[in-house]
Each structure stands twice: as structure tokens, then as C-alpha cells.
Amino acid sequence: MSIFGKCAVIVAHPDDETLWMGGIMLMHPDCQWTVVTICRKSDPDRSARFFKALKEFNAGGAMGDLDDGAEQVPLSGRKVQDAILGLLQSDRFDSIFTHSLWGEYTRHLRHEETGKAVLALRRSGTLHCRKLCTFAYEDGGGKYLPRPIKNTGCLIKLTEHIWQRKYEIITNIYGFAPDTFEARTTPKQEAFWQFEGTKNVPGESHKFQEN
């Protein structure tokens, strides 16, 4: 994967940036990373951990405070789009990374809503990027922990050193114990769908075939 210049990572929750693409950020410290999360700003523990994690990635960032209750009450697309635009300090990036339209596991609505909002902003020309990359993971409908989708065309195997740094951010900085979902999931390979220009994103008209 060719990564350079000014890059935005737009996620639902603090820790999503580390789980799904922390290895890529650690591998490219010279990029200008901006990470924004639409939830948990008012959670003092989680927000402090988020900004500590950003230091490990040599990244700047911001947090929003959209509802993240267990009920997963749906949010309007416009509300999520406005939150994203309010967090970003620019509307132009070389690359943007975000959730896929179906999320990474079964099921968190905020992941799906974030991916849809970024796609809508890109379609409308409100948010510009040369390359859009969406996380590519699946869990077999909840049958197993999230794993990379192998037929994306962009599957990156992390070195042991990079993966260990990523795992330490999840466990030492975010504080997840080894037996938690997050620690057990932490992928050793990172997968993405990549789209240049105005190419359609998988999921607009069809769902991926599970491997």
C-alpha cells in the first residue's frame, strides 16, 4: 500500500484506529496523520487514553461526543456527517481511512454509520481525497473474532515488532486485558478496500463474499 502526505483516519470509537490500522500508522511515521473519532469525548478515561495513543502514532486528532449507548439508537446521516466535518481541520487529504459500510464485526451501528457518512461526504464533493481506504474485516456473522478479508487486493502482514507495538497500545495504553475482545482480536494482518478518484465502494450495491 502506497501511503504518503496528508492522511485522515475517521472512526467511531477511540481504539478503532489502533485495532484496524494501527500497524499502517506505525509503519508510516512520516505521514501527516489526523485521527478523529465521533464518540466518547466526554469519557475522561477513554479520551485521555486516545490522545496518549495518538502520541505513539505521531498523529494529531479530535474527538466527538455522539451517542454511544448500548441501545445503539440510529443516528441520522446528516448528524454523523456534520460531526465529522466539525472535527476535521481540512476537507482535503491524500488518503482517507474509515470503516466499511458493513463494519468489521456483527454488529456495531456506529461503525456502519461512520463509513456511510464518509462515503456520502466524498460523493457530494464535501470531503476530498485521492484515495479512500475502508477497513476490510469480517467475523462470519459473529461465529469468530474479526479477521482480515483476504480478497481485497490490499492485505498487509505486520512484522512481529510492529504488531507488538500495536498490541501494547491496545493493552497498555487503552488498558484492555489479554482476555478481552479487543486484545484477542488485534489483527496481525491489516486489510483494506482501496478506491481511487470516484470509484464505487463495495457495499454500495453488493456485499462482499465471505472467505
C-alpha positions as CSV (number, residue, x, y, z in Angstrom):
1,M,0.0,0.0,0.0
2,S,1.4,3.4,-1.0
3,I,0.9,5.9,1.8
4,F,2.2,9.4,1.8
5,G,1.4,13.0,2.6
6,K,-1.7,14.1,4.5
7,C,-3.9,11.3,5.8
8,A,-7.1,11.2,7.8
9,V,-8.4,8.3,9.9
10,I,-12.1,8.7,10.6
11,V,-13.5,6.2,13.2
12,A,-16.4,5.7,15.5
13,H,-14.5,5.0,18.8
14,P,-11.1,5.6,20.4
15,D,-9.2,2.3,19.8
16,D,-10.7,1.6,16.4
17,E,-7.8,3.4,14.8
18,T,-5.4,1.1,16.6
19,L,-7.3,-2.2,16.1
20,W,-8.0,-1.8,12.4
21,M,-5.0,0.1,11.1
22,G,-2.5,0.8,13.9
23,G,0.2,-1.1,12.1
24,I,-0.1,1.1,9.0
25,M,0.3,4.2,11.0
26,L,3.3,2.8,12.9
27,M,4.9,1.8,9.6
28,H,4.5,5.3,8.1
29,P,5.5,7.8,10.9
30,D,6.4,10.4,8.3
31,C,2.9,10.9,7.1
32,Q,0.8,13.7,8.4
33,W,-1.8,11.7,10.4
34,T,-5.1,13.2,11.6
35,V,-7.3,10.8,13.6
36,V,-10.9,11.7,14.6
37,T,-13.4,9.7,16.5
38,I,-17.1,10.6,16.6
39,C,-17.8,9.2,20.1
40,R,-16.5,9.3,23.7
41,K,-15.2,12.8,24.1
42,S,-17.0,13.1,27.5
43,D,-15.5,9.9,28.8
44,P,-12.4,11.2,30.7
45,D,-10.7,7.9,30.9
46,R,-11.2,6.9,27.2
47,S,-10.4,10.3,25.9
48,A,-7.1,10.5,27.9
49,R,-6.1,7.1,26.5
50,F,-7.0,8.2,23.0
51,F,-4.7,11.2,23.0
52,K,-1.9,9.1,24.6
53,A,-2.3,6.6,21.8
54,L,-2.0,9.4,19.2
55,K,1.4,10.3,20.5
56,E,2.5,6.8,19.7
57,F,1.4,7.3,16.1
58,N,2.8,10.8,15.8
59,A,-0.7,11.9,15.0
60,G,-3.0,14.8,15.7
61,G,-6.7,14.4,16.3
62,A,-10.0,15.3,17.8
63,M,-13.0,13.6,19.5
64,G,-16.7,14.0,19.1
65,D,-19.4,13.1,21.5
66,L,-22.3,11.4,19.6
67,D,-24.4,9.0,21.5
68,D,-22.7,5.6,22.0
69,G,-25.2,3.9,24.3
70,A,-25.6,0.2,24.4
71,E,-29.0,0.6,22.7
72,Q,-27.3,1.8,19.5
73,V,-30.1,4.2,18.7
74,P,-29.6,5.0,15.0
75,L,-28.2,8.5,14.1
76,S,-29.1,10.4,11.1
77,G,-26.6,10.5,8.3
78,R,-26.5,14.3,8.4
79,K,-25.7,14.3,12.1
80,V,-22.8,12.0,11.6
81,Q,-21.5,13.9,8.6
82,D,-21.7,17.2,10.5
83,A,-19.8,15.7,13.4
84,I,-17.0,14.5,11.1
85,L,-16.7,17.9,9.3
86,G,-16.6,19.7,12.7
87,L,-13.7,17.5,13.8
88,L,-11.6,17.8,10.7
89,Q,-9.5,20.9,10.3
90,S,-9.3,20.3,6.5
91,D,-11.6,18.9,3.8
92,R,-8.7,17.7,1.5
93,F,-6.4,14.7,2.1
94,D,-4.2,12.5,0.1
95,S,-5.8,9.4,1.7
96,I,-8.8,8.8,4.0
97,F,-9.2,5.7,6.0
98,T,-12.5,4.7,7.6
99,H,-14.9,1.8,8.5
100,S,-16.5,-0.2,5.7
101,L,-20.2,0.1,5.1
102,W,-20.9,-3.1,7.0
103,G,-18.4,-2.6,9.8
104,E,-15.8,-5.0,11.0
105,Y,-17.9,-7.4,13.0
106,T,-21.5,-8.3,13.9
107,R,-22.6,-5.7,14.7
108,H,-21.9,-2.1,15.7
109,L,-24.1,0.5,14.2
110,R,-21.8,3.4,14.8
111,H,-19.1,1.7,12.6
112,E,-21.5,1.4,9.7
113,E,-22.8,4.9,10.2
114,T,-19.3,6.4,10.1
115,G,-18.4,4.6,6.9
116,K,-21.6,5.7,5.2
117,A,-21.1,9.3,6.3
118,V,-17.6,9.4,4.9
119,L,-18.8,7.9,1.7
120,A,-21.6,10.4,1.4
121,L,-19.2,13.3,2.1
122,R,-16.9,12.0,-0.6
123,R,-19.7,11.5,-3.1
124,S,-21.0,15.1,-2.6
125,G,-17.6,16.6,-3.0
126,T,-17.6,18.0,0.5
127,L,-14.7,15.8,1.5
128,H,-11.8,15.3,-1.0
129,C,-9.2,12.6,-1.2
130,R,-7.0,11.0,-3.9
131,K,-7.6,7.6,-2.2
132,L,-10.3,6.2,0.0
133,C,-9.4,3.1,2.0
134,T,-12.0,1.2,4.1
135,F,-11.2,-1.4,6.7
136,A,-11.8,-5.0,5.4
137,Y,-12.6,-7.4,8.2
138,E,-15.4,-9.9,8.9
139,D,-16.5,-12.3,11.6
140,G,-18.7,-14.8,9.8
141,G,-21.8,-13.3,11.3
142,G,-20.4,-13.5,14.8
143,K,-19.0,-17.0,14.5
144,Y,-15.4,-16.0,15.2
145,L,-13.3,-13.0,16.0
146,P,-12.9,-10.4,13.3
147,R,-10.3,-11.4,10.7
148,P,-9.0,-9.7,7.5
149,I,-10.8,-10.3,4.3
150,K,-8.2,-11.9,2.0
151,N,-9.5,-11.0,-1.4
152,T,-9.4,-7.2,-1.0
153,G,-6.2,-6.7,-3.0
154,C,-4.6,-5.0,0.0
155,L,-3.6,-7.4,2.7
156,I,-0.6,-6.3,4.8
157,K,1.2,-8.7,7.1
158,L,2.7,-6.8,10.1
159,T,6.2,-7.6,11.3
160,E,6.3,-9.0,14.8
161,H,7.9,-5.7,16.1
162,I,5.1,-3.6,14.6
163,W,2.4,-5.9,15.8
164,Q,3.8,-5.9,19.3
165,R,3.8,-2.1,19.4
166,K,0.2,-2.2,18.2
167,Y,-0.8,-4.8,20.8
168,E,0.9,-2.7,23.6
169,I,-1.2,0.3,22.6
170,I,-4.3,-1.8,22.9
171,T,-3.3,-3.4,26.2
172,N,-1.0,-0.9,28.0
173,I,-2.5,2.4,26.7
174,Y,-6.1,1.6,26.2
175,G,-6.0,-0.8,29.1
176,F,-7.7,-3.9,27.6
177,A,-6.8,-7.1,29.4
178,P,-5.4,-10.0,27.4
179,D,-8.7,-11.9,27.5
180,T,-10.8,-9.1,26.2
181,F,-12.4,-8.9,22.7
182,E,-10.0,-6.1,21.7
183,A,-6.8,-7.8,22.8
184,R,-7.8,-11.1,21.3
185,T,-8.9,-9.5,18.1
186,T,-5.8,-7.2,17.5
187,P,-5.0,-8.3,13.9
188,K,-1.6,-9.3,12.8
189,Q,-2.6,-8.5,9.2
190,E,-4.4,-5.4,8.2
191,A,-6.8,-5.4,5.2
192,F,-8.3,-2.6,3.2
193,W,-10.5,-1.9,0.2
194,Q,-8.8,0.9,-1.8
195,F,-10.5,3.3,-4.2
196,E,-9.1,6.0,-6.4
197,G,-11.0,9.0,-7.7
198,T,-14.7,8.4,-7.9
199,K,-14.7,4.5,-8.0
200,N,-17.6,2.9,-6.2
201,V,-17.1,1.3,-2.8
202,P,-18.1,-2.4,-2.3
203,G,-21.3,-2.4,-0.4
204,E,-23.0,0.4,-2.3
205,S,-24.7,-2.2,-4.4
206,H,-23.5,-5.6,-3.0
207,K,-21.9,-7.3,0.0
208,F,-18.6,-9.0,-0.1
209,Q,-18.4,-12.7,-0.4
210,E,-17.2,-14.2,2.9
211,N,-14.0,-16.2,2.6
